[in-house]
Amino acid sequence: MTTNPRVIALAHYAGRALLENALARHGLTFQQSVTLRPAALADGPLDRDRLVADVVGSLKIDAVEAHAVVDELLAAELLAPEGATQVRITRAGRDLYETTSAETAPLTARIYAGIPEEDLAVAGRVLGLITERANRELAALPE
């Protein structure tokens, strides 16, 4: 099988469907999960605008939509404001992130099981290059 846009999309959506199923059991959306992750991995509070920029870059959504996702996480008390411009993950947010990560880890392990490390390294390099080029094309589009 040759890598092409359809193969990449099918792999993405198959994995995303598994993740969304696990997230839905906890009332979390894919967008919320992507937004919560940097807060869970941060050593402390995050600048809200920087978090929004990260989400915009990851999900290819506009800043208004990304701010709305942050607001949803604040309303759900998974994130909390920290000063005038920062947010931090709450204990409930960290617990939820850890729970969903633990639930999806075995799925990920089964999906990747038996794929040689060399193949994963090549796939990672190719997908990284495709992402870089696609991001460059997106940045060149007229606004």
C-alpha positions as CSV (number, residue, x, y, z in Angstrom):
1,M,0.0,0.0,0.0
2,T,1.3,3.5,-0.9
3,T,0.8,6.4,1.4
4,N,-1.6,8.9,0.0
5,P,-4.1,11.5,1.3
6,R,-6.9,8.8,1.6
7,V,-4.7,6.3,3.5
8,I,-3.6,9.0,5.9
9,A,-7.2,10.3,6.4
10,L,-8.6,6.8,7.0
11,A,-5.9,6.1,9.6
12,H,-6.6,9.4,11.3
13,Y,-10.3,9.0,11.4
14,A,-10.1,5.4,12.6
15,G,-7.9,6.4,15.5
16,R,-9.9,9.5,16.2
17,A,-13.2,7.4,16.3
18,L,-11.6,5.2,19.0
19,L,-10.5,8.2,21.0
20,E,-13.8,10.0,20.7
21,N,-15.6,6.9,21.9
22,A,-13.4,6.9,25.1
23,L,-13.7,10.6,25.6
24,A,-17.5,10.6,25.1
25,R,-17.9,8.2,28.1
26,H,-16.5,11.1,30.2
27,G,-18.4,13.9,28.5
28,L,-15.3,15.2,26.8
29,T,-15.0,16.2,23.1
30,F,-12.0,15.7,20.9
31,Q,-11.5,19.5,20.7
32,Q,-11.6,19.7,24.5
33,S,-9.2,16.8,24.9
34,V,-6.7,18.5,22.5
35,T,-7.0,21.7,24.4
36,L,-6.7,20.1,27.8
37,R,-3.6,18.2,26.9
38,P,-1.1,21.1,26.9
39,A,-2.5,22.3,30.3
40,A,-2.0,18.8,31.7
41,L,1.6,18.6,30.5
42,A,2.5,22.1,31.5
43,D,4.6,22.7,34.7
44,G,2.3,25.6,35.6
45,P,-0.2,28.0,34.3
46,L,-0.4,28.7,30.6
47,D,-1.0,32.0,28.8
48,R,-4.5,31.7,27.4
49,D,-3.6,33.3,24.1
50,R,-0.7,30.9,23.7
51,L,-2.9,27.9,24.5
52,V,-5.4,29.2,21.9
53,A,-2.7,29.5,19.3
54,D,-1.6,26.0,20.0
55,V,-5.1,24.7,19.6
56,V,-5.6,26.7,16.4
57,G,-2.3,25.2,15.0
58,S,-3.3,21.7,16.1
59,L,-6.9,21.6,15.0
60,K,-6.8,24.1,12.2
61,I,-9.7,26.0,13.7
62,D,-10.0,29.8,14.1
63,A,-9.2,31.5,17.3
64,V,-12.8,32.3,18.1
65,E,-13.6,28.6,18.1
66,A,-10.5,27.8,20.2
67,H,-11.4,30.4,22.8
68,A,-14.9,28.8,22.9
69,V,-13.3,25.4,23.7
70,V,-11.2,27.0,26.5
71,D,-14.4,28.6,27.8
72,E,-16.1,25.2,27.8
73,L,-13.3,23.8,29.9
74,L,-13.4,26.7,32.3
75,A,-17.2,26.3,32.7
76,A,-16.7,22.6,33.3
77,E,-14.0,23.5,35.9
78,L,-11.4,21.4,34.1
79,L,-9.4,24.6,33.6
80,A,-9.4,27.6,36.0
81,P,-8.3,31.2,35.4
82,E,-5.0,32.1,36.9
83,G,-4.6,35.9,37.0
84,A,-5.9,38.0,34.2
85,T,-4.3,36.2,31.2
86,Q,-3.5,32.7,32.3
87,V,-5.3,29.4,32.8
88,R,-4.3,26.3,34.7
89,I,-5.5,22.7,34.9
90,T,-7.7,21.9,37.9
91,R,-7.5,18.6,39.9
92,A,-10.6,17.5,38.1
93,G,-9.1,18.3,34.7
94,R,-5.9,16.5,35.6
95,D,-7.8,13.4,36.8
96,L,-9.9,13.4,33.6
97,Y,-6.8,13.7,31.4
98,E,-5.1,10.9,33.3
99,T,-8.2,8.7,33.2
100,T,-8.8,9.1,29.4
101,S,-5.0,8.7,28.7
102,A,-5.0,5.5,30.7
103,E,-8.1,4.2,28.9
104,T,-6.7,4.9,25.5
105,A,-3.2,3.7,26.1
106,P,-4.1,0.0,25.7
107,L,-5.9,0.8,22.4
108,T,-2.9,2.6,21.1
109,A,-0.6,-0.3,22.2
110,R,-2.8,-2.8,20.3
111,I,-2.9,-0.6,17.2
112,Y,0.9,-0.2,17.0
113,A,1.7,-3.7,18.2
114,G,4.0,-5.6,15.9
115,I,4.9,-2.7,13.7
116,P,8.7,-2.6,13.5
117,E,10.4,0.5,15.0
118,E,12.1,1.3,11.7
119,D,8.7,1.4,9.9
120,L,7.3,3.7,12.6
121,A,10.3,6.0,12.3
122,V,9.9,6.2,8.5
123,A,6.1,6.8,8.9
124,G,6.9,9.5,11.5
125,R,9.3,11.3,9.2
126,V,7.0,11.1,6.2
127,L,4.0,12.3,8.2
128,G,6.0,15.1,9.8
129,L,7.1,16.3,6.3
130,I,3.5,16.1,5.0
131,T,2.3,18.1,8.0
132,E,5.1,20.7,7.6
133,R,4.3,21.2,3.9
134,A,0.5,21.3,4.4
135,N,1.0,23.9,7.2
136,R,3.2,26.0,4.8
137,E,0.4,25.8,2.1
138,L,-2.2,26.8,4.7
139,A,-0.1,29.8,5.8
140,A,0.2,30.9,2.1
141,L,-3.6,30.9,1.5
142,P,-5.2,34.3,1.3
143,E,-7.2,35.3,4.3
